[in-house]
Amino acid sequence: MSRKPMVRPGGRSARVQEAVHTAVRELQAEVGRPELTIPLIAARAGVTPSTVYRRWGDLQELLSDVAVENLRPDTPPQDHGDLAADLRNWAEQFIEEMASPIGRAYIRDALLGAPDGDNAARCSQYAAEQIDVMLARAAERGEDAPGVELVLDRVVAPMMYRILFRSGGPGGGGSPGDLTAAYARGLVRDLLDAPGAPH
């Protein structure tokens, strides 16, 4: 998986994207998602509907793009002084945000809009980049650390599986109450305490 940071478009393209994304967020709050249409969004954004169709294709693709952008972390993970604390705090925040109703809606939209899996890869890269930062800090402090892929497999993947399939979805079993900070901390503890794990 590439570790290059995602690049936002520049110039007019960036202005159009920002205006349209803002219009989507505002209109969802004002009229609700079921009432959203491309012409309504275009009018609010100050662009023509053909501009929106040309760039995004349809409403689902646009909502997916907005969701992926909203899932992008705004800041690097906080530095708590050691890897275990960094991973615990990051995992707690991740599960709180992703398991919330709005987080789940963003995840659903992100996945529905990209049948080729590109949006899932982008979201995965966001997590990988955050983990990279924490592992690099650990290395600078002289701490041994697991690899990015191992953290994704042992911490992020179980949380995402539960969010998507085990927390109150149709026939999924489980409940939102299963997705707690304690669960996130337990995943980090199991990762770092596993035989052969770095200490």
ZADO-1210 file (C-alpha; in nm, 4 decimals, padded with zeros to 6 digits):
<atoms>
<atom x="00.0000" y="00.0000" z="00.0000" code="MET" pos="1"/>
<atom x="00.1332" y="00.3437" z="-00.0899" code="SER" pos="2"/>
<atom x="00.2152" y="00.5687" z="00.2035" code="ARG" pos="3"/>
<atom x="00.2111" y="00.8934" z="00.0049" code="LYS" pos="4"/>
<atom x="-00.0143" y="01.1542" z="00.1687" code="PRO" pos="5"/>
<atom x="-00.3372" y="01.2168" z="-00.0160" code="MET" pos="6"/>
<atom x="-00.3203" y="01.5313" z="-00.2271" code="VAL" pos="7"/>
<atom x="-00.6152" y="01.7647" z="-00.2483" code="ARG" pos="8"/>
<atom x="-00.6894" y="01.9201" z="-00.5856" code="PRO" pos="9"/>
<atom x="-00.5763" y="02.2773" z="-00.6380" code="GLY" pos="10"/>
<atom x="-00.7015" y="02.5915" z="-00.8118" code="GLY" pos="11"/>
<atom x="-01.0527" y="02.6094" z="-00.9550" code="ARG" pos="12"/>
<atom x="-01.1025" y="02.2375" z="-00.9012" code="SER" pos="13"/>
<atom x="-01.0385" y="02.2830" z="-00.5292" code="ALA" pos="14"/>
<atom x="-01.2786" y="02.5784" z="-00.5114" code="ARG" pos="15"/>
<atom x="-01.5527" y="02.3801" z="-00.6857" code="VAL" pos="16"/>
<atom x="-01.4978" y="02.0811" z="-00.4579" code="GLN" pos="17"/>
<atom x="-01.5084" y="02.2961" z="-00.1448" code="GLU" pos="18"/>
<atom x="-01.8231" y="02.4815" z="-00.2568" code="ALA" pos="19"/>
<atom x="-02.0047" y="02.1607" z="-00.3488" code="VAL" pos="20"/>
<atom x="-01.8964" y="01.9766" z="-00.0327" code="HIS" pos="21"/>
<atom x="-02.0065" y="02.2722" z="00.1793" code="THR" pos="22"/>
<atom x="-02.3402" y="02.2805" z="-00.0013" code="ALA" pos="23"/>
<atom x="-02.3937" y="01.9093" z="00.0665" code="VAL" pos="24"/>
<atom x="-02.3179" y="01.9479" z="00.4384" code="ARG" pos="25"/>
<atom x="-02.5397" y="02.2557" z="00.4757" code="GLU" pos="26"/>
<atom x="-02.8311" y="02.1072" z="00.2845" code="LEU" pos="27"/>
<atom x="-02.8150" y="01.7775" z="00.4711" code="GLN" pos="28"/>
<atom x="-02.8526" y="01.9764" z="00.7933" code="ALA" pos="29"/>
<atom x="-03.1286" y="02.1992" z="00.6559" code="GLU" pos="30"/>
<atom x="-03.3514" y="01.9734" z="00.4455" code="VAL" pos="31"/>
<atom x="-03.2278" y="01.6226" z="00.5228" code="GLY" pos="32"/>
<atom x="-03.0548" y="01.3699" z="00.3085" code="ARG" pos="33"/>
<atom x="-03.3661" y="01.2297" z="00.1338" code="PRO" pos="34"/>
<atom x="-03.4362" y="01.5736" z="-00.0163" code="GLU" pos="35"/>
<atom x="-03.0893" y="01.6213" z="-00.1676" code="LEU" pos="36"/>
<atom x="-03.0683" y="01.6524" z="-00.5448" code="THR" pos="37"/>
<atom x="-02.7864" y="01.7506" z="-00.7768" code="ILE" pos="38"/>
<atom x="-02.9682" y="02.0656" z="-00.8980" code="PRO" pos="39"/>
<atom x="-03.0335" y="02.1756" z="-00.5379" code="LEU" pos="40"/>
<atom x="-02.6708" y="02.1187" z="-00.4397" code="ILE" pos="41"/>
<atom x="-02.5414" y="02.2908" z="-00.7529" code="ALA" pos="42"/>
<atom x="-02.7587" y="02.5971" z="-00.6922" code="ALA" pos="43"/>
<atom x="-02.6340" y="02.6276" z="-00.3346" code="ARG" pos="44"/>
<atom x="-02.2716" y="02.5832" z="-00.4466" code="ALA" pos="45"/>
<atom x="-02.3045" y="02.8395" z="-00.7264" code="GLY" pos="46"/>
<atom x="-02.2160" y="02.5965" z="-01.0048" code="VAL" pos="47"/>
<atom x="-02.4165" y="02.4357" z="-01.2827" code="THR" pos="48"/>
<atom x="-02.5638" y="02.0870" z="-01.2383" code="PRO" pos="49"/>
<atom x="-02.3560" y="01.9766" z="-01.5385" code="SER" pos="50"/>
<atom x="-02.0398" y="02.0694" z="-01.3448" code="THR" pos="51"/>
<atom x="-02.1451" y="01.8386" z="-01.0626" code="VAL" pos="52"/>
<atom x="-02.2467" y="01.5557" z="-01.2973" code="TYR" pos="53"/>
<atom x="-01.9227" y="01.5890" z="-01.4954" code="ARG" pos="54"/>
<atom x="-01.7082" y="01.5694" z="-01.1832" code="ARG" pos="55"/>
<atom x="-01.8990" y="01.3195" z="-00.9686" code="TRP" pos="56"/>
<atom x="-02.1338" y="01.1371" z="-01.2061" code="GLY" pos="57"/>
<atom x="-02.4300" y="01.0996" z="-00.9703" code="ASP" pos="58"/>
<atom x="-02.5533" y="01.1880" z="-00.6235" code="LEU" pos="59"/>
<atom x="-02.4185" y="00.8715" z="-00.4583" code="GLN" pos="60"/>
<atom x="-02.0685" y="00.9361" z="-00.5914" code="GLU" pos="61"/>
<atom x="-02.0852" y="01.2932" z="-00.4621" code="LEU" pos="62"/>
<atom x="-02.2064" y="01.1833" z="-00.1173" code="LEU" pos="63"/>
<atom x="-01.9301" y="00.9231" z="-00.1151" code="SER" pos="64"/>
<atom x="-01.6666" y="01.1854" z="-00.1958" code="ASP" pos="65"/>
<atom x="-01.7978" y="01.4116" z="00.0815" code="VAL" pos="66"/>
<atom x="-01.7898" y="01.1183" z="00.3242" code="ALA" pos="67"/>
<atom x="-01.4300" y="01.0262" z="00.2395" code="VAL" pos="68"/>
<atom x="-01.3229" y="01.3866" z="00.2860" code="GLU" pos="69"/>
<atom x="-01.5000" y="01.4015" z="00.6226" code="ASN" pos="70"/>
<atom x="-01.3246" y="01.0820" z="00.7323" code="LEU" pos="71"/>
<atom x="-00.9836" y="01.2409" z="00.6641" code="ARG" pos="72"/>
<atom x="-00.8140" y="01.3262" z="00.9982" code="PRO" pos="73"/>
<atom x="-00.7615" y="01.6995" z="01.0507" code="ASP" pos="74"/>
<atom x="-00.4529" y="01.6721" z="01.2705" code="THR" pos="75"/>
<atom x="-00.1753" y="01.4252" z="01.3509" code="PRO" pos="76"/>
<atom x="-00.2392" y="01.1956" z="01.6482" code="PRO" pos="77"/>
<atom x="-00.1464" y="01.3436" z="01.9848" code="GLN" pos="78"/>
<atom x="00.1904" y="01.2594" z="02.1386" code="ASP" pos="79"/>
<atom x="00.1379" y="01.1077" z="02.4842" code="HIS" pos="80"/>
<atom x="00.5022" y="01.0192" z="02.5455" code="GLY" pos="81"/>
<atom x="00.5087" y="00.6478" z="02.4653" code="ASP" pos="82"/>
<atom x="00.3710" y="00.4162" z="02.2004" code="LEU" pos="83"/>
<atom x="00.1237" y="00.2312" z="02.4216" code="ALA" pos="84"/>
<atom x="-00.0385" y="00.5566" z="02.5359" code="ALA" pos="85"/>
<atom x="-00.0375" y="00.6969" z="02.1826" code="ASP" pos="86"/>
<atom x="-00.2060" y="00.3872" z="02.0374" code="LEU" pos="87"/>
<atom x="-00.4584" y="00.3597" z="02.3226" code="ARG" pos="88"/>
<atom x="-00.5682" y="00.7205" z="02.2924" code="ASN" pos="89"/>
<atom x="-00.5805" y="00.7089" z="01.9139" code="TRP" pos="90"/>
<atom x="-00.7822" y="00.3838" z="01.9131" code="ALA" pos="91"/>
<atom x="-01.0284" y="00.5253" z="02.1667" code="GLU" pos="92"/>
<atom x="-01.0846" y="00.8341" z="01.9536" code="GLN" pos="93"/>
<atom x="-01.1102" y="00.6259" z="01.6360" code="PHE" pos="94"/>
<atom x="-01.3782" y="00.3970" z="01.7749" code="ILE" pos="95"/>
<atom x="-01.5722" y="00.6867" z="01.9261" code="GLU" pos="96"/>
<atom x="-01.5803" y="00.8751" z="01.5964" code="GLU" pos="97"/>
<atom x="-01.6355" y="00.5815" z="01.3603" code="MET" pos="98"/>
<atom x="-01.8987" y="00.4069" z="01.5745" code="ALA" pos="99"/>
<atom x="-02.1066" y="00.7240" z="01.6131" code="SER" pos="100"/>
<atom x="-02.4181" y="00.7535" z="01.3953" code="PRO" pos="101"/>
<atom x="-02.2536" y="01.0163" z="01.1748" code="ILE" pos="102"/>
<atom x="-01.9329" y="00.8122" z="01.1507" code="GLY" pos="103"/>
<atom x="-02.1274" y="00.5058" z="01.0398" code="ARG" pos="104"/>
<atom x="-02.3176" y="00.7135" z="00.7834" code="ALA" pos="105"/>
<atom x="-01.9900" y="00.8435" z="00.6404" code="TYR" pos="106"/>
<atom x="-01.8468" y="00.4913" z="00.6230" code="ILE" pos="107"/>
<atom x="-02.1569" y="00.3609" z="00.4436" code="ARG" pos="108"/>
<atom x="-02.1517" y="00.6488" z="00.1950" code="ASP" pos="109"/>
<atom x="-01.7783" y="00.6123" z="00.1355" code="ALA" pos="110"/>
<atom x="-01.8136" y="00.2428" z="00.0531" code="LEU" pos="111"/>
<atom x="-02.1307" y="00.2728" z="-00.1552" code="LEU" pos="112"/>
<atom x="-01.9854" y="00.5310" z="-00.3896" code="GLY" pos="113"/>
<atom x="-01.6802" y="00.3433" z="-00.5118" code="ALA" pos="114"/>
<atom x="-01.7458" y="-00.0066" z="-00.6451" code="PRO" pos="115"/>
<atom x="-01.3770" y="-00.0380" z="-00.7380" code="ASP" pos="116"/>
<atom x="-01.2769" y="-00.0095" z="-00.3714" code="GLY" pos="117"/>
<atom x="-01.0847" y="00.3160" z="-00.4171" code="ASP" pos="118"/>
<atom x="-01.2640" y="00.4918" z="-00.1308" code="ASN" pos="119"/>
<atom x="-01.2000" y="00.2035" z="00.1067" code="ALA" pos="120"/>
<atom x="-00.8312" y="00.2232" z="00.0137" code="ALA" pos="121"/>
<atom x="-00.8279" y="00.5985" z="00.0771" code="ARG" pos="122"/>
<atom x="-00.9890" y="00.5539" z="00.4200" code="CYS" pos="123"/>
<atom x="-00.7439" y="00.2759" z="00.5024" code="SER" pos="124"/>
<atom x="-00.4571" y="00.5018" z="00.4041" code="GLN" pos="125"/>
<atom x="-00.5810" y="00.7733" z="00.6397" code="TYR" pos="126"/>
<atom x="-00.5513" y="00.5263" z="00.9288" code="ALA" pos="127"/>
<atom x="-00.2149" y="00.3984" z="00.8048" code="ALA" pos="128"/>
<atom x="-00.0750" y="00.7514" z="00.7869" code="GLU" pos="129"/>
<atom x="-00.1857" y="00.8235" z="01.1451" code="GLN" pos="130"/>
<atom x="-00.0287" y="00.4978" z="01.2646" code="ILE" pos="131"/>
<atom x="00.2905" y="00.5794" z="01.0724" code="ASP" pos="132"/>
<atom x="00.3211" y="00.9031" z="01.2691" code="VAL" pos="133"/>
<atom x="00.2890" y="00.7219" z="01.6033" code="MET" pos="134"/>
<atom x="00.5374" y="00.4501" z="01.5056" code="LEU" pos="135"/>
<atom x="00.7886" y="00.7079" z="01.3808" code="ALA" pos="136"/>
<atom x="00.7653" y="00.8896" z="01.7144" code="ARG" pos="137"/>
<atom x="00.8199" y="00.5612" z="01.8954" code="ALA" pos="138"/>
<atom x="01.1305" y="00.4943" z="01.6855" code="ALA" pos="139"/>
<atom x="01.2644" y="00.8433" z="01.7632" code="GLU" pos="140"/>
<atom x="01.2193" y="00.7677" z="02.1361" code="ARG" pos="141"/>
<atom x="01.4087" y="00.4410" z="02.0931" code="GLY" pos="142"/>
<atom x="01.1023" y="00.2218" z="02.1466" code="GLU" pos="143"/>
<atom x="01.0518" y="-00.1026" z="01.9586" code="ASP" pos="144"/>
<atom x="00.7299" y="-00.0925" z="01.7599" code="ALA" pos="145"/>
<atom x="00.5171" y="-00.3236" z="01.5463" code="PRO" pos="146"/>
<atom x="00.4713" y="-00.2552" z="01.1763" code="GLY" pos="147"/>
<atom x="00.1882" y="-00.0469" z="01.0357" code="VAL" pos="148"/>
<atom x="00.0177" y="-00.3481" z="00.8784" code="GLU" pos="149"/>
<atom x="00.0172" y="-00.5368" z="01.2078" code="LEU" pos="150"/>
<atom x="-00.1478" y="-00.2436" z="01.3854" code="VAL" pos="151"/>
<atom x="-00.4059" y="-00.2222" z="01.1067" code="LEU" pos="152"/>
<atom x="-00.4733" y="-00.5979" z="01.1291" code="ASP" pos="153"/>
<atom x="-00.4894" y="-00.6247" z="01.5085" code="ARG" pos="154"/>
<atom x="-00.6432" y="-00.2916" z="01.6107" code="VAL" pos="155"/>
<atom x="-00.8175" y="-00.1160" z="01.3214" code="VAL" pos="156"/>
<atom x="-00.9599" y="-00.4192" z="01.1391" code="ALA" pos="157"/>
<atom x="-01.1473" y="-00.5654" z="01.4406" code="PRO" pos="158"/>
<atom x="-01.2983" y="-00.2255" z="01.5219" code="MET" pos="159"/>
<atom x="-01.4122" y="-00.1707" z="01.1630" code="MET" pos="160"/>
<atom x="-01.5547" y="-00.5234" z="01.1397" code="TYR" pos="161"/>
<atom x="-01.7637" y="-00.4653" z="01.4518" code="ARG" pos="162"/>
<atom x="-01.8736" y="-00.1206" z="01.3361" code="ILE" pos="163"/>
<atom x="-01.9840" y="-00.2520" z="00.9973" code="LEU" pos="164"/>
<atom x="-02.1199" y="-00.5964" z="01.0810" code="PHE" pos="165"/>
<atom x="-02.1668" y="-00.6552" z="01.4550" code="ARG" pos="166"/>
<atom x="-02.3234" y="-00.3449" z="01.6042" code="SER" pos="167"/>
<atom x="-02.6925" y="-00.3368" z="01.5562" code="GLY" pos="168"/>
<atom x="-02.7060" y="-00.3761" z="01.1776" code="GLY" pos="169"/>
<atom x="-02.9740" y="-00.5992" z="01.0265" code="PRO" pos="170"/>
<atom x="-02.9020" y="-00.9483" z="01.1545" code="GLY" pos="171"/>
<atom x="-02.5567" y="-00.8377" z="01.2624" code="GLY" pos="172"/>
<atom x="-02.5904" y="-00.9031" z="01.6326" code="GLY" pos="173"/>
<atom x="-02.4027" y="-00.7076" z="01.8897" code="GLY" pos="174"/>
<atom x="-02.4920" y="-00.3555" z="01.9916" code="SER" pos="175"/>
<atom x="-02.3381" y="-00.0103" z="01.9776" code="PRO" pos="176"/>
<atom x="-02.2552" y="-00.0601" z="02.3468" code="GLY" pos="177"/>
<atom x="-01.9975" y="-00.3227" z="02.2480" code="ASP" pos="178"/>
<atom x="-01.7855" y="-00.0537" z="02.0814" code="LEU" pos="179"/>
<atom x="-01.6295" y="00.1086" z="02.3831" code="THR" pos="180"/>
<atom x="-01.3029" y="00.2753" z="02.4753" code="ALA" pos="181"/>
<atom x="-01.2301" y="-00.0331" z="02.6859" code="ALA" pos="182"/>
<atom x="-01.2654" y="-00.2544" z="02.3773" code="TYR" pos="183"/>
<atom x="-01.0238" y="-00.0294" z="02.1851" code="ALA" pos="184"/>
<atom x="-00.7734" y="-00.0310" z="02.4730" code="ARG" pos="185"/>
<atom x="-00.7985" y="-00.4095" z="02.4917" code="GLY" pos="186"/>
<atom x="-00.7050" y="-00.4436" z="02.1246" code="LEU" pos="187"/>
<atom x="-00.3968" y="-00.2277" z="02.1782" code="VAL" pos="188"/>
<atom x="-00.3023" y="-00.4217" z="02.4908" code="ARG" pos="189"/>
<atom x="-00.3392" y="-00.7535" z="02.3087" code="ASP" pos="190"/>
<atom x="-00.1245" y="-00.6245" z="02.0228" code="LEU" pos="191"/>
<atom x="00.1566" y="-00.5058" z="02.2468" code="LEU" pos="192"/>
<atom x="00.1391" y="-00.8011" z="02.4888" code="ASP" pos="193"/>
<atom x="00.1347" y="-01.0713" z="02.2199" code="ALA" pos="194"/>
<atom x="00.4281" y="-01.3151" z="02.2219" code="PRO" pos="195"/>
<atom x="00.7077" y="-01.1687" z="02.0173" code="GLY" pos="196"/>
<atom x="00.5560" y="-00.8206" z="02.0230" code="ALA" pos="197"/>
<atom x="00.7983" y="-00.5319" z="02.0657" code="PRO" pos="198"/>
<atom x="00.8234" y="-00.3846" z="02.4136" code="HIS" pos="199"/>
</atoms>
